[in-house]
């Protein structure tokens, strides 16, 4: 029997396969290496561009920083100069204001002194006036005392008498000052008058007309016009109460003459407190 030589072809086949496998691995490795190299180159290129951009930005920032520093320096200089100028102006203004305040203070002090002097003079004048017033008050007290004495003397002169109708008269006044006392007593109404010869004079609610007067003998004649009638008081004397009744209530009126001259007499008309009041035109 013959033996087959099986080793030769069998052995050759594995060797060829291993060689193909190695070649594929080499190509793969070369491709990977090439890809790595290309990727590295691209990365390096991209990185360089980034670095260049960063460098450009850094330069821009440095330039901006330099410009900002210059501006800050300029601003500081301008601010310092402005502050120096302002401080100088402020010092001048303060000095001016201080001088103005000092001037005003001196002026106020002078005005105050002048006012105090004036007030002192006014106070002295007031004291003098007060002294004068005190003197006047003392004199017035003396005058009042004298007036009271005169009033007492005048009251003593006032008298009651019988009128021409035989009726008891009230107190009779012989002068205007005595008539004022009667008015203050308030017992009757009093109307002072001056009658001129030939003139009709309304007094209270009646009228009086002087017809004749004899100054030497202090005598006169007059007519009383009341209640639409005429009452003649003929040849009467100064100081005599001339009486007549008038009005619806038949009230007693009195006429008294103070004095008589050539063409007139002075005196008063007295009426009761309840007599009608004269009508004011």
C-alpha positions in Angstrom: 0.0 0.0 0.0 1.1 3.4 -0.8 1.3 6.3 1.7 0.0 9.7 0.6 2.1 12.8 1.0 -0.5 15.0 2.5 1.8 17.4 4.4 2.9 19.5 1.5 -0.3 21.1 0.2 -1.8 21.3 3.6 1.2 23.0 5.0 1.4 25.6 2.2 -2.2 26.8 2.6 -2.0 28.2 6.2 1.2 30.1 5.4 -0.5 32.0 2.5 -3.5 32.9 4.7 -1.3 34.3 7.5 0.5 36.5 5.0 -2.8 38.0 3.7 -3.9 38.6 7.2 -0.7 40.4 8.1 -1.1 42.6 5.0 -4.6 43.6 5.9 -3.5 44.5 9.4 -0.7 46.6 8.1 -3.0 48.5 5.8 -5.4 49.1 8.6 -2.7 50.3 10.8 -1.4 52.6 8.0 -4.9 54.0 7.5 -5.4 54.6 11.1 -2.0 56.3 11.3 -2.8 58.4 8.3 -6.1 59.3 9.8 -4.5 60.2 13.1 -1.9 62.3 11.3 -4.5 64.1 9.3 -6.7 64.6 12.4 -3.6 65.9 14.3 -2.8 68.2 11.4 -6.4 69.5 11.3 -6.4 70.0 15.1 -3.1 71.7 15.0 -4.3 74.0 12.3 -7.5 74.8 14.1 -5.6 75.3 17.3 -3.3 77.7 15.6 -6.2 79.7 14.3 -7.7 79.9 17.8 -4.3 80.9 19.2 -4.0 83.6 16.5 -7.6 84.8 17.3 -6.8 84.8 21.1 -3.6 86.7 20.4 -5.5 89.3 18.3 -8.0 89.7 21.1 -5.2 90.0 23.6 -3.6 92.7 21.6 -7.0 94.5 21.2 -7.5 94.2 25.0 -4.0 95.5 25.7 -4.6 98.4 23.3 -8.0 99.2 25.0 -6.3 98.9 28.4 -3.7 101.3 27.3 -6.3 103.8 25.9 -8.4 103.4 29.1 -5.3 104.1 31.2 -4.5 107.2 29.2 -8.1 108.4 29.5 -8.0 107.8 33.3 -4.8 109.7 33.6 -6.3 112.6 31.5 -9.5 112.5 33.6 -7.6 112.5 36.8 -5.6 115.6 35.6 -8.7 117.4 34.5 -10.5 116.5 37.8 -7.5 117.7 39.8 -7.3 120.9 37.9 -11.1 121.5 38.2 -10.9 120.7 42.0 -8.0 123.1 42.4 -9.9 125.8 40.5 -13.1 125.1 42.4 -11.3 125.1 45.8 -9.8 128.5 44.8 -13.2 129.9 43.9 -14.7 128.5 47.0 -12.0 130.1 49.2 -12.6 133.4 47.4 -16.4 133.0 47.9 -15.9 132.1 51.5 -13.7 135.1 52.1 -16.2 137.4 50.3 -19.1 136.0 52.4 -17.1 136.3 55.6 -16.4 139.9 54.7 -20.0 140.5 53.9 -21.2 138.9 57.2 -18.7 141.0 59.1 -20.0 144.1 57.4 -23.6 143.1 58.1 -22.7 142.4 61.8 -21.1 145.8 62.2 -24.1 147.4 60.5 -26.5 145.5 62.8 -24.5 146.4 65.8 -24.6 150.1 64.8 -28.3 149.9 64.1 -29.0 148.2 67.4 -26.9 150.7 69.3 -28.8 153.6 67.6 -32.1 151.9 68.3 -31.2 151.4 71.9 -30.2 155.0 72.1 -33.5 156.1 70.6 -35.4 153.8 72.9 -33.6 155.2 75.8 -34.6 158.7 74.7 -38.2 157.6 74.2 -38.2 156.0 77.6 -36.8 159.2 79.1 -39.5 161.2 77.2 -42.2 158.8 78.4 -41.0 159.1 82.0 -41.1 162.9 81.6 -44.6 162.6 80.1 -45.6 160.3 83.0 -44.3 162.8 85.4 -46.3 165.5 83.6 -49.4 163.3 83.6 -49.0 162.7 87.3 -48.8 166.5 87.8 -51.8 166.9 85.5 -53.6 164.2 87.5 -52.9 166.1 90.7 -54.1 169.3 89.1 -57.2 167.5 87.8 -57.9 166.1 91.2 -57.7 169.7 92.5 -59.9 170.9 89.7 -62.4 168.1 90.4 -62.5 169.0 94.0 -63.0 172.6 93.1 -65.7 171.6 90.6 -67.5 169.6 93.3 -67.3 172.6 95.6 -68.7 174.8 92.8 -71.4 172.3 92.1 -72.3 172.3 95.8 -72.4 176.1 95.7 -74.5 176.1 92.5 -76.9 173.6 94.0 -77.3 175.9 96.9 -78.2 178.7 94.5 -80.9 176.7 92.8 -84.3 177.5 94.3 -87.9 176.7 94.0 -90.4 179.4 93.5 -94.0 180.1 92.5 -94.7 180.6 88.9 -96.9 183.2 87.3 -99.9 180.8 87.5 -99.4 180.4 91.2 -98.1 176.9 90.9 -95.1 175.7 92.8 -92.2 175.5 90.3 -89.3 173.1 90.2 -85.7 174.2 90.7 -84.9 177.4 88.7 -81.7 177.8 86.8 -80.3 181.4 86.3 -77.4 180.5 84.0 -76.4 177.9 81.4 -74.1 176.1 83.9 -77.0 175.8 86.4 -79.2 174.5 83.6 -76.6 171.7 83.0 -77.0 170.7 86.6 -80.7 170.5 86.3 -80.3 168.4 83.1 -78.1 165.9 85.0 -80.7 165.7 87.8 -83.1 164.4 85.2 -86.3 165.6 86.9 -87.7 167.3 83.8 -86.8 167.9 80.1 -84.9 171.1 79.4 -84.5 173.0 76.0 -82.2 176.0 76.0 -83.1 178.8 73.6 -82.3 182.3 72.3 -85.3 184.3 71.2 -85.0 187.3 68.8 -87.7 190.0 68.7 -90.3 189.4 66.0 -89.1 185.9 65.2 -91.2 182.8 65.9 -89.0 180.0 67.3 -90.2 176.3 67.6 -89.1 174.7 70.8 -90.1 171.2 71.8 -93.8 170.9 70.8 -94.6 174.6 71.1 -93.4 177.9 69.6 -92.2 181.1 71.3 -92.3 184.6 69.9 -90.5 187.6 71.5 -92.7 190.7 71.1 -90.9 193.3 73.3 -87.9 193.6 75.5 -86.6 196.2 78.0 -82.9 195.3 78.7 -82.5 198.0 81.3 -85.3 196.7 83.5 -84.8 193.1 82.5 -88.4 192.8 81.4 -90.0 191.4 78.2 -93.2 190.3 76.6 -93.6 187.1 74.6 -96.3 184.9 73.1 -96.6 181.1 73.6 -98.2 179.4 70.6 -99.5 176.0 71.7 -102.6 173.8 70.8 -103.6 176.3 68.1 -103.9 179.2 70.5 -101.7 182.1 71.6 -100.9 182.7 75.3 -99.4 186.2 76.0 -96.9 186.6 78.8 -96.8 190.3 79.1 -94.2 192.4 80.9 -92.4 189.5 82.7 -89.0 189.6 84.4 -85.8 187.6 84.0 -85.7 184.6 86.3 -89.5 184.4 86.7 -91.1 181.0 85.8 -93.7 181.6 83.1 -96.2 178.7 83.3 -98.8 177.3 80.9 -100.7 174.1 80.3 -100.7 172.3 77.0 -101.4 169.0 75.3 -104.2 166.4 75.7 -103.0 165.5 79.2 -102.9 169.2 80.3 -99.2 169.2 81.2 -97.5 172.1 82.9 -94.7 173.7 80.9 -92.4 176.5 82.2 -90.3 179.2 80.4 -87.5 180.9 82.3 -85.3 183.7 80.9 -81.6 184.0 81.9 -80.9 187.4 80.4 -82.4 190.1 78.3 -80.7 192.6 75.9 -81.9 195.0 73.3 -83.4 192.6 70.8 -83.3 189.1 72.4 -83.5 187.0 75.5 -81.9 183.7 76.5 -83.4 181.0 78.6 -84.9 177.6 78.6 -88.2 175.7 78.3 -88.8 172.8 80.8 -91.4 170.1 80.3 -92.5 167.0 82.3 -90.6 163.8 81.7 -93.8 162.3 80.2 -94.3 165.2 77.7 -94.3 164.4 74.0 -91.0 164.5 72.4 -90.3 167.2 69.7 -90.6 165.9 66.1 -87.2 166.1 64.3 -87.7 167.5 60.8 
